[in-house]
Amino acid sequence: MKSPLLALPGAVPSEGPDAGVAAHYGDIFREQRALAEGRGFVDLSHRGVVTVTGPDRLSWLHLLLTQHVSALPPQQATEALVLSPNGHVEHALYLVDDGTTTWAHVEPGTQEALLGYLESMKFMYRVELADATAEYAVVHLPAGSAAGTEGAAAVRELSYGRDLFLPRAELAELTKSYGPAAGIWAYEALRIEQHRPRLGFETDHRTIPHEVDWLGTAVHLQKGCYRGQETVARVHNLGKPPRRLVFLHLDGTEESLPPHGTEIRLATEPGGRSLGFVTSSARHHELGPIALAIVKRNVPLDAVLLAGAVPAAQEVVVPQ
């Protein structure tokens, strides 16, 4: 869906997975600084919105998700994953329950596949599922924002801000309530700085939660059975993930950022074998060019890497 906020002065449309919202509104560093200072908002209306209602919704979701949600208090935000039978990440959900409805936002275009899986698991449980993307949109307010949340159907309170589920009809008037709009490029730069993984960026078809640091936010290690739990428990208790997420400080002399999929090699062996790939990259208003990458577990922690042709110093996110 194309956001009405693309009509704001200076708006430049985003492309690829984030098509439909603005990449920026003319000044990416100003937009980043505003968010870092707790001002403005980010239009995330391209993300999918899924709702679950019914008296069994939390106990039923508890059986399917990696997170402990059977007793999730109203208005408490959490994250959860849907795994394949082999423990690979298939979906990432960002949840809040308002006491009668569980609200979740997911990556753009993934809600249909998620709902298909959930519908197949309803059985006799008293739950109702809906794709609410056409009626509701997600808007992010940064940490420290003084803006109110009146009119939101649900609010996710987070350490790095708030996610609001707002009626889509209100999008055009958001600047009156929440201040200046910031584009998805500013939001992504702060996400990368905070080492937060994103489905389809930091993940591929064989990603397990341990590799991207989702054990701390989206997986509950003491809850009961769910699909893929055997892999989660086995790797956590007996083994180590084959790959790990790292944060990269990129050489600022290069004009272009290494795109998603750029191969990682040792700087001492520029023609050597690939050790991983860049997952996300951005220009940060204070840190300069930065990126997240997935590398093999045994890559030396002090090694200088090459992201394509760009030298990069790594910072540990997931320990060896």
ABEGO torsion letter per residue (X at the ends): XBBAAAABBGBBBBBEAABGBBABAGBAAAAAAAAAAGBEBBBAAABBBBBBBEAAAAAAAAAABABBAAABBBGBBBBBBBBBAAGBBABBBBBBBAGABBBBBBBBGAAAAAAAAAAAAAEABBBBBBBAAAABBBBBBBBGBABBABGBABBBBBAAEBBBBBBAAAAAAAAAAAEBBBBAAAAAAAAAAAGBBBBGAABBAABBAAAAGAAAAABBAABBBBBGAAAAAAAAAABBBABBBBBBBBBAABABBBBBGBBBBBAABAABBBAEBBABBBBBAAAEBBBBBBBBAABBAABBBBBEABBBBBBBABBX
